[in-house]
């Protein structure tokens, strides 16, 4: 399967995507040891926290206004 013509877009009209080298693919977490998994999970959370992309679920399914983020010194 490749780019189809059903949308009227031909691959020759799309911008070129730069080649990326040495980028790791998906990682199977079921094959990771616990310490590696925890380290990667904490690192991922830290990145998302700094980007303010953490969304806390609510108990009743509503979307309350987000509370201000207070960062503490480490």
Predicted model as a PDB file, atoms N, CA, C, CB and O in Angstrom, pLDDT in the B-factor column:
MODEL        1                                                                  
ATOM      1  N   UNK A   1       0.839  -1.175   0.000  1.00 52.00           N  
ATOM      2  CA  UNK A   1       0.000   0.000   0.000  1.00 52.00           C  
ATOM      3  C   UNK A   1       0.885   1.239   0.000  1.00 52.00           C  
ATOM      4  CB  UNK A   1      -0.955  -0.003   1.212  1.00 52.00           C  
ATOM      5  O   UNK A   1       1.924   1.259   0.661  1.00 52.00           O  
ATOM      6  N   UNK A   2       0.511   2.203  -0.686  1.00 54.00           N  
ATOM      7  CA  UNK A   2       1.265   3.441  -0.723  1.00 54.00           C  
ATOM      8  C   UNK A   2       0.309   4.606  -0.725  1.00 54.00           C  
ATOM      9  CB  UNK A   2       2.187   3.493  -1.945  1.00 54.00           C  
ATOM     10  O   UNK A   2      -0.872   4.471  -0.405  1.00 54.00           O  
ATOM     11  N   UNK A   3       0.834   5.735  -1.085  1.00 54.00           N  
ATOM     12  CA  UNK A   3      -0.009   6.918  -1.158  1.00 54.00           C  
ATOM     13  C   UNK A   3      -1.009   6.732  -2.284  1.00 54.00           C  
ATOM     14  CB  UNK A   3       0.836   8.203  -1.371  1.00 54.00           C  
ATOM     15  O   UNK A   3      -0.638   6.446  -3.423  1.00 54.00           O  
ATOM     16  N   UNK A   4      -2.257   6.894  -1.957  1.00 55.00           N  
ATOM     17  CA  UNK A   4      -3.304   6.723  -2.950  1.00 55.00           C  
ATOM     18  C   UNK A   4      -3.633   8.044  -3.622  1.00 55.00           C  
ATOM     19  CB  UNK A   4      -4.554   6.132  -2.312  1.00 55.00           C  
ATOM     20  O   UNK A   4      -3.126   9.101  -3.246  1.00 55.00           O  
ATOM     21  N   UNK A   5      -4.485   7.958  -4.617  1.00 54.00           N  
ATOM     22  CA  UNK A   5      -4.890   9.165  -5.333  1.00 54.00           C  
ATOM     23  C   UNK A   5      -6.307   9.570  -4.976  1.00 54.00           C  
ATOM     24  CB  UNK A   5      -4.774   8.956  -6.834  1.00 54.00           C  
ATOM     25  O   UNK A   5      -6.859  10.493  -5.574  1.00 54.00           O  
ATOM     26  N   UNK A   6      -6.909   8.878  -3.990  1.00 56.00           N  
ATOM     27  CA  UNK A   6      -8.289   9.175  -3.649  1.00 56.00           C  
ATOM     28  C   UNK A   6      -8.470  10.569  -3.040  1.00 56.00           C  
ATOM     29  CB  UNK A   6      -8.804   8.136  -2.694  1.00 56.00           C  
ATOM     30  O   UNK A   6      -9.577  11.108  -3.065  1.00 56.00           O  
ATOM     31  N   UNK A   7      -7.418  11.153  -2.502  1.00 53.00           N  
ATOM     32  CA  UNK A   7      -7.506  12.497  -1.948  1.00 53.00           C  
ATOM     33  C   UNK A   7      -7.027  13.551  -2.931  1.00 53.00           C  
ATOM     34  CB  UNK A   7      -6.704  12.586  -0.672  1.00 53.00           C  
ATOM     35  O   UNK A   7      -7.049  14.743  -2.622  1.00 53.00           O  
ATOM     36  N   UNK A   8      -6.609  13.142  -4.071  1.00 57.00           N  
ATOM     37  CA  UNK A   8      -6.134  14.090  -5.070  1.00 57.00           C  
ATOM     38  C   UNK A   8      -4.751  14.636  -4.774  1.00 57.00           C  
ATOM     39  CB  UNK A   8      -7.094  15.220  -5.184  1.00 57.00           C  
ATOM     40  O   UNK A   8      -4.357  15.657  -5.338  1.00 57.00           O  
ATOM     41  N   UNK A   9      -4.013  13.979  -3.906  1.00 53.00           N  
ATOM     42  CA  UNK A   9      -2.662  14.419  -3.554  1.00 53.00           C  
ATOM     43  C   UNK A   9      -1.689  13.377  -4.079  1.00 53.00           C  
ATOM     44  CB  UNK A   9      -2.498  14.620  -1.999  1.00 53.00           C  
ATOM     45  O   UNK A   9      -1.817  12.190  -3.777  1.00 53.00           O  
ATOM     46  N   UNK A  10      -0.744  13.811  -4.844  1.00 58.00           N  
ATOM     47  CA  UNK A  10       0.270  12.907  -5.371  1.00 58.00           C  
ATOM     48  C   UNK A  10       1.538  13.069  -4.563  1.00 58.00           C  
ATOM     49  CB  UNK A  10       0.536  13.173  -6.871  1.00 58.00           C  
ATOM     50  O   UNK A  10       1.873  14.174  -4.138  1.00 58.00           O  
ATOM     51  N   UNK A  11       2.239  11.981  -4.351  1.00 57.00           N  
ATOM     52  CA  UNK A  11       3.440  12.030  -3.519  1.00 57.00           C  
ATOM     53  C   UNK A  11       4.492  12.974  -4.091  1.00 57.00           C  
ATOM     54  CB  UNK A  11       4.029  10.638  -3.369  1.00 57.00           C  
ATOM     55  O   UNK A  11       5.333  13.473  -3.343  1.00 57.00           O  
ATOM     56  N   UNK A  12       4.465  13.229  -5.381  1.00 63.00           N  
ATOM     57  CA  UNK A  12       5.457  14.135  -5.964  1.00 63.00           C  
ATOM     58  C   UNK A  12       5.204  15.582  -5.554  1.00 63.00           C  
ATOM     59  CB  UNK A  12       5.450  14.020  -7.488  1.00 63.00           C  
ATOM     60  O   UNK A  12       6.110  16.410  -5.642  1.00 63.00           O  
ATOM     61  N   UNK A  13       3.978  15.906  -5.102  1.00 62.00           N  
ATOM     62  CA  UNK A  13       3.673  17.271  -4.693  1.00 62.00           C  
ATOM     63  C   UNK A  13       3.885  17.495  -3.201  1.00 62.00           C  
ATOM     64  CB  UNK A  13       2.251  17.610  -5.059  1.00 62.00           C  
ATOM     65  O   UNK A  13       3.771  18.623  -2.721  1.00 62.00           O  
ATOM     66  N   UNK A  14       4.195  16.424  -2.460  1.00 62.00           N  
ATOM     67  CA  UNK A  14       4.426  16.555  -1.022  1.00 62.00           C  
ATOM     68  C   UNK A  14       5.858  17.005  -0.762  1.00 62.00           C  
ATOM     69  CB  UNK A  14       4.140  15.221  -0.298  1.00 62.00           C  
ATOM     70  O   UNK A  14       6.763  16.689  -1.535  1.00 62.00           O  
ATOM     71  N   UNK A  15       6.067  17.756   0.348  1.00 66.00           N  
ATOM     72  CA  UNK A  15       7.437  18.176   0.662  1.00 66.00           C  
ATOM     73  C   UNK A  15       8.292  16.978   1.034  1.00 66.00           C  
ATOM     74  CB  UNK A  15       7.441  19.204   1.805  1.00 66.00           C  
ATOM     75  O   UNK A  15       7.804  15.986   1.577  1.00 66.00           O  
ATOM     76  N   UNK A  16       9.559  17.088   0.737  1.00 68.00           N  
ATOM     77  CA  UNK A  16      10.492  16.004   1.039  1.00 68.00           C  
ATOM     78  C   UNK A  16      10.683  15.898   2.548  1.00 68.00           C  
ATOM     79  CB  UNK A  16      11.852  16.231   0.332  1.00 68.00           C  
ATOM     80  O   UNK A  16      10.769  16.912   3.239  1.00 68.00           O  
ATOM     81  N   UNK A  17      10.749  14.691   3.048  1.00 63.00           N  
ATOM     82  CA  UNK A  17      10.984  14.451   4.466  1.00 63.00           C  
ATOM     83  C   UNK A  17      12.465  14.155   4.628  1.00 63.00           C  
ATOM     84  CB  UNK A  17      10.094  13.273   5.018  1.00 63.00           C  
ATOM     85  O   UNK A  17      12.994  13.255   3.974  1.00 63.00           O  
ATOM     86  N   UNK A  18      13.149  14.915   5.505  1.00 65.00           N  
ATOM     87  CA  UNK A  18      14.583  14.671   5.675  1.00 65.00           C  
ATOM     88  C   UNK A  18      14.833  13.288   6.266  1.00 65.00           C  
ATOM     89  CB  UNK A  18      15.209  15.749   6.571  1.00 65.00           C  
ATOM     90  O   UNK A  18      14.052  12.797   7.081  1.00 65.00           O  
ATOM     91  N   UNK A  19      15.919  12.677   5.850  1.00 69.00           N  
ATOM     92  CA  UNK A  19      16.295  11.366   6.369  1.00 69.00           C  
ATOM     93  C   UNK A  19      16.780  11.521   7.806  1.00 69.00           C  
ATOM     94  CB  UNK A  19      17.393  10.706   5.482  1.00 69.00           C  
ATOM     95  O   UNK A  19      17.549  12.432   8.114  1.00 69.00           O  
ATOM     96  N   UNK A  20      16.338  10.647   8.665  1.00 62.00           N  
ATOM     97  CA  UNK A  20      16.750  10.664  10.063  1.00 62.00           C  
ATOM     98  C   UNK A  20      17.526   9.386  10.318  1.00 62.00           C  
ATOM     99  CB  UNK A  20      15.521  10.793  11.034  1.00 62.00           C  
ATOM    100  O   UNK A  20      17.058   8.287  10.020  1.00 62.00           O  
ATOM    101  N   UNK A  21      18.712   9.546  10.870  1.00 71.00           N  
ATOM    102  CA  UNK A  21      19.553   8.388  11.126  1.00 71.00           C  
ATOM    103  C   UNK A  21      19.699   8.165  12.623  1.00 71.00           C  
ATOM    104  CB  UNK A  21      20.929   8.562  10.473  1.00 71.00           C  
ATOM    105  O   UNK A  21      19.594   9.097  13.421  1.00 71.00           O  
ATOM    106  N   UNK A  22      19.937   6.939  12.977  1.00 73.00           N  
ATOM    107  CA  UNK A  22      20.204   6.549  14.367  1.00 73.00           C  
ATOM    108  C   UNK A  22      19.081   6.927  15.321  1.00 73.00           C  
ATOM    109  CB  UNK A  22      21.486   7.182  14.836  1.00 73.00           C  
ATOM    110  O   UNK A  22      19.341   7.274  16.473  1.00 73.00           O  
ATOM    111  N   UNK A  23      17.850   6.866  14.865  1.00 69.00           N  
ATOM    112  CA  UNK A  23      16.712   7.114  15.738  1.00 69.00           C  
ATOM    113  C   UNK A  23      16.149   5.763  16.137  1.00 69.00           C  
ATOM    114  CB  UNK A  23      15.624   8.008  15.041  1.00 69.00           C  
ATOM    115  O   UNK A  23      15.774   4.963  15.279  1.00 69.00           O  
ATOM    116  N   UNK A  24      16.088   5.503  17.446  1.00 76.00           N  
ATOM    117  CA  UNK A  24      15.581   4.202  17.865  1.00 76.00           C  
ATOM    118  C   UNK A  24      14.099   4.057  17.548  1.00 76.00           C  
ATOM    119  CB  UNK A  24      15.819   3.997  19.354  1.00 76.00           C  
ATOM    120  O   UNK A  24      13.342   5.027  17.597  1.00 76.00           O  
ATOM    121  N   UNK A  25      13.703   2.851  17.227  1.00 80.00           N  
ATOM    122  CA  UNK A  25      12.303   2.581  16.947  1.00 80.00           C  
ATOM    123  C   UNK A  25      11.549   2.325  18.236  1.00 80.00           C  
ATOM    124  CB  UNK A  25      12.160   1.392  16.000  1.00 80.00           C  
ATOM    125  O   UNK A  25      12.058   2.598  19.323  1.00 80.00           O  
ATOM    126  N   UNK A  26      10.341   1.802  18.121  1.00 82.00           N  
ATOM    127  CA  UNK A  26       9.552   1.498  19.318  1.00 82.00           C  
ATOM    128  C   UNK A  26      10.261   0.480  20.196  1.00 82.00           C  
ATOM    129  CB  UNK A  26       8.165   0.978  18.930  1.00 82.00           C  
ATOM    130  O   UNK A  26      10.966  -0.401  19.704  1.00 82.00           O  
ATOM    131  N   UNK A  27      10.068   0.609  21.473  1.00 81.00           N  
ATOM    132  CA  UNK A  27      10.696  -0.289  22.432  1.00 81.00           C  
ATOM    133  C   UNK A  27       9.621  -1.151  23.076  1.00 81.00           C  
ATOM    134  CB  UNK A  27      11.489   0.502  23.507  1.00 81.00           C  
ATOM    135  O   UNK A  27       8.580  -0.642  23.491  1.00 81.00           O  
ATOM    136  N   UNK A  28       9.866  -2.434  23.159  1.00 86.00           N  
ATOM    137  CA  UNK A  28       8.924  -3.322  23.822  1.00 86.00           C  
ATOM    138  C   UNK A  28       9.176  -3.277  25.316  1.00 86.00           C  
ATOM    139  CB  UNK A  28       9.044  -4.770  23.285  1.00 86.00           C  
ATOM    140  O   UNK A  28      10.190  -3.782  25.799  1.00 86.00           O  
ATOM    141  N   UNK A  29       8.243  -2.666  26.053  1.00 86.00           N  
ATOM    142  CA  UNK A  29       8.449  -2.516  27.486  1.00 86.00           C  
ATOM    143  C   UNK A  29       8.343  -3.845  28.225  1.00 86.00           C  
ATOM    144  CB  UNK A  29       7.450  -1.533  28.050  1.00 86.00           C  
ATOM    145  O   UNK A  29       8.873  -3.981  29.327  1.00 86.00           O  
ATOM    146  N   UNK A  30       7.667  -4.825  27.635  1.00 89.00           N  
ATOM    147  CA  UNK A  30       7.558  -6.115  28.316  1.00 89.00           C  
ATOM    148  C   UNK A  30       8.910  -6.821  28.392  1.00 89.00           C  
ATOM    149  CB  UNK A  30       6.543  -7.007  27.600  1.00 89.00           C  
ATOM    150  O   UNK A  30       9.076  -7.755  29.177  1.00 89.00           O  
ATOM    151  N   UNK A  31       9.883  -6.382  27.577  1.00 87.00           N  
ATOM    152  CA  UNK A  31      11.211  -6.996  27.591  1.00 87.00           C  
ATOM    153  C   UNK A  31      12.213  -6.185  28.408  1.00 87.00           C  
ATOM    154  CB  UNK A  31      11.724  -7.159  26.171  1.00 87.00           C  
ATOM    155  O   UNK A  31      13.385  -6.552  28.494  1.00 87.00           O  
ATOM    156  N   UNK A  32      11.758  -5.082  29.010  1.00 91.00           N  
ATOM    157  CA  UNK A  32      12.646  -4.243  29.815  1.00 91.00           C  
ATOM    158  C   UNK A  32      12.672  -4.728  31.250  1.00 91.00           C  
ATOM    159  CB  UNK A  32      12.208  -2.774  29.760  1.00 91.00           C  
ATOM    160  O   UNK A  32      11.689  -5.264  31.761  1.00 91.00           O  
ATOM    161  N   UNK A  33      13.816  -4.529  31.893  1.00 94.00           N  
ATOM    162  CA  UNK A  33      13.852  -4.797  33.317  1.00 94.00           C  
ATOM    163  C   UNK A  33      13.181  -3.627  34.041  1.00 94.00           C  
ATOM    164  CB  UNK A  33      15.319  -5.009  33.814  1.00 94.00           C  
ATOM    165  O   UNK A  33      13.047  -2.541  33.477  1.00 94.00           O  
ATOM    166  N   UNK A  34      12.769  -3.843  35.262  1.00 95.00           N  
ATOM    167  CA  UNK A  34      11.983  -2.854  35.994  1.00 95.00           C  
ATOM    168  C   UNK A  34      12.710  -1.521  36.173  1.00 95.00           C  
ATOM    169  CB  UNK A  34      11.609  -3.405  37.343  1.00 95.00           C  
ATOM    170  O   UNK A  34      12.095  -0.467  36.016  1.00 95.00           O  
ATOM    171  N   UNK A  35      13.984  -1.545  36.494  1.00 96.00           N  
ATOM    172  CA  UNK A  35      14.721  -0.293  36.721  1.00 96.00           C  
ATOM    173  C   UNK A  35      14.827   0.540  35.451  1.00 96.00           C  
ATOM    174  CB  UNK A  35      16.119  -0.592  37.255  1.00 96.00           C  
ATOM    175  O   UNK A  35      14.715   1.764  35.512  1.00 96.00           O  
ATOM    176  N   UNK A  36      15.038  -0.092  34.307  1.00 93.00           N  
ATOM    177  CA  UNK A  36      15.095   0.633  33.032  1.00 93.00           C  
ATOM    178  C   UNK A  36      13.744   1.224  32.707  1.00 93.00           C  
ATOM    179  CB  UNK A  36      15.556  -0.290  31.892  1.00 93.00           C  
ATOM    180  O   UNK A  36      13.659   2.379  32.289  1.00 93.00           O  
ATOM    181  N   UNK A  37      12.671   0.443  32.893  1.00 94.00           N  
ATOM    182  CA  UNK A  37      11.321   0.934  32.631  1.00 94.00           C  
ATOM    183  C   UNK A  37      10.998   2.145  33.507  1.00 94.00           C  
ATOM    184  CB  UNK A  37      10.293  -0.180  32.870  1.00 94.00           C  
ATOM    185  O   UNK A  37      10.485   3.152  33.019  1.00 94.00           O  
ATOM    186  N   UNK A  38      11.301   2.040  34.794  1.00 95.00           N  
ATOM    187  CA  UNK A  38      11.020   3.158  35.700  1.00 95.00           C  
ATOM    188  C   UNK A  38      11.787   4.405  35.291  1.00 95.00           C  
ATOM    189  CB  UNK A  38      11.370   2.780  37.141  1.00 95.00           C  
ATOM    190  O   UNK A  38      11.239   5.507  35.321  1.00 95.00           O  
ATOM    191  N   UNK A  39      13.040   4.243  34.911  1.00 94.00           N  
ATOM    192  CA  UNK A  39      13.862   5.372  34.500  1.00 94.00           C  
ATOM    193  C   UNK A  39      13.278   6.053  33.262  1.00 94.00           C  
ATOM    194  CB  UNK A  39      15.296   4.911  34.226  1.00 94.00           C  
ATOM    195  O   UNK A  39      13.181   7.280  33.209  1.00 94.00           O  
ATOM    196  N   UNK A  40      12.891   5.255  32.270  1.00 92.00           N  
ATOM    197  CA  UNK A  40      12.312   5.812  31.042  1.00 92.00           C  
ATOM    198  C   UNK A  40      10.967   6.466  31.304  1.00 92.00           C  
ATOM    199  CB  UNK A  40      12.158   4.723  29.986  1.00 92.00           C  
ATOM    200  O   UNK A  40      10.660   7.505  30.719  1.00 92.00           O  
ATOM    201  N   UNK A  41      10.156   5.870  32.180  1.00 93.00           N  
ATOM    202  CA  UNK A  41       8.853   6.430  32.521  1.00 93.00           C  
ATOM    203  C   UNK A  41       9.002   7.778  33.222  1.00 93.00           C  
ATOM    204  CB  UNK A  41       8.071   5.458  33.407  1.00 93.00           C  
ATOM    205  O   UNK A  41       8.280   8.724  32.906  1.00 93.00           O  
ATOM    206  N   UNK A  42       9.919   7.869  34.155  1.00 94.00           N  
ATOM    207  CA  UNK A  42      10.158   9.126  34.868  1.00 94.00           C  
ATOM    208  C   UNK A  42      10.685  10.185  33.913  1.00 94.00           C  
ATOM    209  CB  UNK A  42      11.148   8.915  36.028  1.00 94.00           C  
ATOM    210  O   UNK A  42      10.266  11.340  33.982  1.00 94.00           O  
ATOM    211  N   UNK A  43      11.598   9.809  33.022  1.00 94.00           N  
ATOM    212  CA  UNK A  43      12.140  10.748  32.038  1.00 94.00           C  
ATOM    213  C   UNK A  43      11.022  11.269  31.129  1.00 94.00           C  
ATOM    214  CB  UNK A  43      13.251  10.073  31.193  1.00 94.00           C  
ATOM    215  O   UNK A  43      10.943  12.468  30.862  1.00 94.00           O  
ATOM    216  N   UNK A  44      10.162  10.364  30.658  1.00 93.00           N  
ATOM    217  CA  UNK A  44       9.044  10.760  29.803  1.00 93.00           C  
ATOM    218  C   UNK A  44       8.095  11.702  30.547  1.00 93.00           C  
ATOM    219  CB  UNK A  44       8.282   9.519  29.310  1.00 93.00           C  
ATOM    220  O   UNK A  44       7.643  12.701  29.987  1.00 93.00           O  
ATOM    221  N   UNK A  45       7.796  11.386  31.801  1.00 93.00           N  
ATOM    222  CA  UNK A  45       6.917  12.242  32.595  1.00 93.00           C  
ATOM    223  C   UNK A  45       7.531  13.627  32.768  1.00 93.00           C  
ATOM    224  CB  UNK A  45       6.641  11.608  33.968  1.00 93.00           C  
ATOM    225  O   UNK A  45       6.836  14.634  32.635  1.00 93.00           O  
ATOM    226  N   UNK A  46       8.830  13.686  33.063  1.00 93.00           N  
ATOM    227  CA  UNK A  46       9.505  14.980  33.228  1.00 93.00           C  
ATOM    228  C   UNK A  46       9.414  15.827  31.963  1.00 93.00           C  
ATOM    229  CB  UNK A  46      10.973  14.767  33.603  1.00 93.00           C  
ATOM    230  O   UNK A  46       9.174  17.032  32.039  1.00 93.00           O  
ATOM    231  N   UNK A  47       9.603  15.208  30.810  1.00 93.00           N  
ATOM    232  CA  UNK A  47       9.506  15.938  29.542  1.00 93.00           C  
ATOM    233  C   UNK A  47       8.097  16.478  29.354  1.00 93.00           C  
ATOM    234  CB  UNK A  47       9.893  15.032  28.354  1.00 93.00           C  
ATOM    235  O   UNK A  47       7.918  17.651  29.027  1.00 93.00           O  
ATOM    236  N   UNK A  48       7.094  15.626  29.560  1.00 93.00           N  
ATOM    237  CA  UNK A  48       5.708  16.058  29.400  1.00 93.00           C  
ATOM    238  C   UNK A  48       5.342  17.138  30.414  1.00 93.00           C  
ATOM    239  CB  UNK A  48       4.763  14.867  29.540  1.00 93.00           C  
ATOM    240  O   UNK A  48       4.601  18.062  30.080  1.00 93.00           O  
ATOM    241  N   UNK A  49       5.843  17.043  31.642  1.00 90.00           N  
ATOM    242  CA  UNK A  49       5.571  18.032  32.691  1.00 90.00           C  
ATOM    243  C   UNK A  49       6.137  19.392  32.288  1.00 90.00           C  
ATOM    244  CB  UNK A  49       6.173  17.577  34.046  1.00 90.00           C  
ATOM    245  O   UNK A  49       5.463  20.413  32.417  1.00 90.00           O  
ATOM    246  N   UNK A  50       7.374  19.400  31.801  1.00 93.00           N  
ATOM    247  CA  UNK A  50       8.000  20.664  31.397  1.00 93.00           C  
ATOM    248  C   UNK A  50       7.277  21.301  30.218  1.00 93.00           C  
ATOM    249  CB  UNK A  50       9.466  20.437  31.039  1.00 93.00           C  
ATOM    250  O   UNK A  50       7.263  22.524  30.083  1.00 93.00           O  
ATOM    251  N   UNK A  51       6.673  20.474  29.362  1.00 93.00           N  
ATOM    252  CA  UNK A  51       5.910  20.990  28.228  1.00 93.00           C  
ATOM    253  C   UNK A  51       4.468  21.321  28.615  1.00 93.00           C  
ATOM    254  CB  UNK A  51       5.921  19.977  27.088  1.00 93.00           C  
ATOM    255  O   UNK A  51       3.672  21.750  27.779  1.00 93.00           O  
ATOM    256  N   UNK A  52       4.146  21.116  29.889  1.00 88.00           N  
ATOM    257  CA  UNK A  52       2.792  21.349  30.416  1.00 88.00           C  
ATOM    258  C   UNK A  52       1.741  20.562  29.641  1.00 88.00           C  
ATOM    259  CB  UNK A  52       2.455  22.839  30.372  1.00 88.00           C  
ATOM    260  O   UNK A  52       0.668  21.077  29.326  1.00 88.00           O  
ATOM    261  N   UNK A  53       2.067  19.307  29.339  1.00 91.00           N  
ATOM    262  CA  UNK A  53       1.161  18.455  28.579  1.00 91.00           C  
ATOM    263  C   UNK A  53       0.569  17.330  29.430  1.00 91.00           C  
ATOM    264  CB  UNK A  53       1.887  17.866  27.387  1.00 91.00           C  
ATOM    265  O   UNK A  53      -0.014  16.388  28.895  1.00 91.00           O  
ATOM    266  N   UNK A  54       0.718  17.428  30.768  1.00 87.00           N  
ATOM    267  CA  UNK A  54       0.128  16.445  31.664  1.00 87.00           C  
ATOM    268  C   UNK A  54      -1.313  16.871  31.934  1.00 87.00           C  
ATOM    269  CB  UNK A  54       0.948  16.316  32.999  1.00 87.00           C  
ATOM    270  O   UNK A  54      -1.569  18.002  32.348  1.00 87.00           O  
ATOM    271  N   UNK A  55      -2.245  15.958  31.697  1.00 80.00           N  
ATOM    272  CA  UNK A  55      -3.649  16.227  31.971  1.00 80.00           C  
ATOM    273  C   UNK A  55      -4.140  15.216  32.993  1.00 80.00           C  
ATOM    274  CB  UNK A  55      -4.504  16.168  30.671  1.00 80.00           C  
ATOM    275  O   UNK A  55      -4.132  14.012  32.737  1.00 80.00           O  
ATOM    276  N   UNK A  56      -4.567  15.704  34.151  1.00 78.00           N  
ATOM    277  CA  UNK A  56      -5.033  14.829  35.205  1.00 78.00           C  
ATOM    278  C   UNK A  56      -6.490  14.476  34.969  1.00 78.00           C  
ATOM    279  CB  UNK A  56      -4.848  15.482  36.579  1.00 78.00           C  
ATOM    280  O   UNK A  56      -7.292  15.358  34.661  1.00 78.00           O  
ATOM    281  N   UNK A  57      -6.849  13.213  35.107  1.00 77.00           N  
ATOM    282  CA  UNK A  57      -8.256  12.827  34.938  1.00 77.00           C  
ATOM    283  C   UNK A  57      -9.089  13.301  36.126  1.00 77.00           C  
ATOM    284  CB  UNK A  57      -8.384  11.296  34.774  1.00 77.00           C  
ATOM    285  O   UNK A  57      -8.571  13.493  37.227  1.00 77.00           O  
ATOM    286  N   UNK A  58     -10.373  13.484  35.888  1.00 74.00           N  
ATOM    287  CA  UNK A  58     -11.268  13.848  36.987  1.00 74.00           C  
ATOM    288  C   UNK A  58     -12.093  12.625  37.363  1.00 74.00           C  
ATOM    289  CB  UNK A  58     -12.193  15.048  36.595  1.00 74.00           C  
ATOM    290  O   UNK A  58     -12.239  11.696  36.568  1.00 74.00           O  
ATOM    291  N   UNK A  59     -12.623  12.630  38.562  1.00 75.00           N  
ATOM    292  CA  UNK A  59     -13.399  11.480  39.026  1.00 75.00           C  
ATOM    293  C   UNK A  59     -14.730  11.349  38.313  1.00 75.00           C  
ATOM    294  CB  UNK A  59     -13.634  11.579  40.508  1.00 75.00           C  
ATOM    295  O   UNK A  59     -15.205  10.239  38.078  1.00 75.00           O  
ATOM    296  N   UNK A  60     -15.342  12.493  37.962  1.00 78.00           N  
ATOM    297  CA  UNK A  60     -16.676  12.433  37.370  1.00 78.00           C  
ATOM    298  C   UNK A  60     -16.668  12.590  35.854  1.00 78.00           C  
ATOM    299  CB  UNK A  60     -17.545  13.494  37.976  1.00 78.00           C  
ATOM    300  O   UNK A  60     -17.733  12.644  35.240  1.00 78.00           O  
ATOM    301  N   UNK A  61     -15.495  12.666  35.243  1.00 72.00           N  
ATOM    302  CA  UNK A  61     -15.410  12.766  33.795  1.00 72.00           C  
ATOM    303  C   UNK A  61     -15.508  14.180  33.255  1.00 72.00           C  
ATOM    304  CB  UNK A  61     -16.471  11.949  33.188  1.00 72.00           C  
ATOM    305  O   UNK A  61     -15.372  14.395  32.051  1.00 72.00           O  
ATOM    306  N   UNK A  62     -15.743  15.147  34.134  1.00 73.00           N  
ATOM    307  CA  UNK A  62     -15.803  16.537  33.671  1.00 73.00           C  
ATOM    308  C   UNK A  62     -14.389  17.066  33.482  1.00 73.00           C  
ATOM    309  CB  UNK A  62     -16.591  17.429  34.675  1.00 73.00           C  
ATOM    310  O   UNK A  62     -13.420  16.462  33.943  1.00 73.00           O  
ATOM    311  N   UNK A  63     -14.286  18.176  32.812  1.00 66.00           N  
ATOM    312  CA  UNK A  63     -12.976  18.788  32.585  1.00 66.00           C  
ATOM    313  C   UNK A  63     -12.882  20.084  33.382  1.00 66.00           C  
ATOM    314  CB  UNK A  63     -12.740  19.056  31.069  1.00 66.00           C  
ATOM    315  O   UNK A  63     -13.210  21.153  32.867  1.00 66.00           O  
ATOM    316  N   UNK A  64     -12.432  19.998  34.645  1.00 61.00           N  
ATOM    317  CA  UNK A  64     -12.301  21.216  35.436  1.00 61.00           C  
ATOM    318  C   UNK A  64     -11.159  22.080  34.915  1.00 61.00           C  
ATOM    319  CB  UNK A  64     -12.077  20.875  36.911  1.00 61.00           C  
ATOM    320  O   UNK A  64     -10.269  21.607  34.209  1.00 61.00           O  
ATOM    321  N   UNK A  65     -11.207  23.352  35.280  1.00 59.00           N  
ATOM    322  CA  UNK A  65     -10.128  24.257  34.882  1.00 59.00           C  
ATOM    323  C   UNK A  65      -8.823  23.755  35.478  1.00 59.00           C  
ATOM    324  CB  UNK A  65     -10.417  25.719  35.336  1.00 59.00           C  
ATOM    325  O   UNK A  65      -8.789  23.341  36.636  1.00 59.00           O  
ATOM    326  N   UNK A  66      -7.750  23.787  34.698  1.00 60.00           N  
ATOM    327  CA  UNK A  66      -6.464  23.297  35.221  1.00 60.00           C  
ATOM    328  C   UNK A  66      -5.954  24.180  36.349  1.00 60.00           C  
ATOM    329  CB  UNK A  66      -5.418  23.231  34.101  1.00 60.00           C  
ATOM    330  O   UNK A  66      -6.056  25.405  36.298  1.00 60.00           O  
ATOM    331  N   UNK A  67      -5.411  23.538  37.356  1.00 63.00           N  
ATOM    332  CA  UNK A  67      -4.828  24.292  38.458  1.00 63.00           C  
ATOM    333  C   UNK A  67      -3.456  24.781  38.045  1.00 63.00           C  
ATOM    334  CB  UNK A  67      -4.744  23.434  39.744  1.00 63.00           C  
ATOM    335  O   UNK A  67      -2.811  24.169  37.193  1.00 63.00           O  
ATOM    336  N   UNK A  68      -2.998  25.880  38.638  1.00 64.00           N  
ATOM    337  CA  UNK A  68      -1.666  26.374  38.254  1.00 64.00           C  
ATOM    338  C   UNK A  68      -0.585  25.369  38.629  1.00 64.00           C  
ATOM    339  CB  UNK A  68      -1.376  27.730  38.924  1.00 64.00           C  
ATOM    340  O   UNK A  68      -0.680  24.674  39.641  1.00 64.00           O  
ATOM    341  N   UNK A  69       0.432  25.309  37.799  1.00 65.00           N  
ATOM    342  CA  UNK A  69       1.555  24.399  38.042  1.00 65.00           C  
ATOM    343  C   UNK A  69       2.563  25.118  38.931  1.00 65.00           C  
ATOM    344  CB  UNK A  69       2.221  23.935  36.694  1.00 65.00           C  
ATOM    345  O   UNK A  69       3.032  26.207  38.604  1.00 65.00           O  
ATOM    346  N   UNK A  70       2.880  24.508  40.034  1.00 68.00           N  
ATOM    347  CA  UNK A  70       3.856  25.074  40.970  1.00 68.00           C  
ATOM    348  C   UNK A  70       5.067  24.179  40.940  1.00 68.00           C  
ATOM    349  CB  UNK A  70       3.276  25.201  42.427  1.00 68.00           C  
ATOM    350  O   UNK A  70       4.986  23.004  41.300  1.00 68.00           O  
ATOM    351  N   UNK A  71       6.189  24.719  40.516  1.00 69.00           N  
ATOM    352  CA  UNK A  71       7.414  23.933  40.466  1.00 69.00           C  
ATOM    353  C   UNK A  71       8.229  24.204  41.718  1.00 69.00           C  
ATOM    354  CB  UNK A  71       8.236  24.257  39.193  1.00 69.00           C  
ATOM    355  O   UNK A  71       8.389  25.349  42.139  1.00 69.00           O  
ATOM    356  N   UNK A  72       8.734  23.149  42.293  1.00 68.00           N  
ATOM    357  CA  UNK A  72       9.556  23.246  43.490  1.00 68.00           C  
ATOM    358  C   UNK A  72      11.010  23.020  43.100  1.00 68.00           C  
ATOM    359  CB  UNK A  72       9.102  22.222  44.572  1.00 68.00           C  
ATOM    360  O   UNK A  72      11.314  22.308  42.143  1.00 68.00           O  
ATOM    361  N   UNK A  73      11.884  23.632  43.852  1.00 66.00           N  
ATOM    362  CA  UNK A  73      13.315  23.412  43.630  1.00 66.00           C  
ATOM    363  C   UNK A  73      13.665  21.996  44.025  1.00 66.00           C  
ATOM    364  CB  UNK A  73      14.172  24.428  44.427  1.00 66.00           C  
ATOM    365  O   UNK A  73      13.138  21.466  45.003  1.00 66.00           O  
ATOM    366  N   UNK A  74      14.557  21.381  43.262  1.00 60.00           N  
ATOM    367  CA  UNK A  74      15.002  20.025  43.589  1.00 60.00           C  
ATOM    368  C   UNK A  74      16.298  20.075  44.321  1.00 60.00           C  
ATOM    369  CB  UNK A  74      15.142  19.171  42.341  1.00 60.00           C  
ATOM    370  O   UNK A  74      16.841  19.032  44.686  1.00 60.00           O  
TER     371      UNK A  74                                                      
ENDMDL                                                                          
END                                                                             
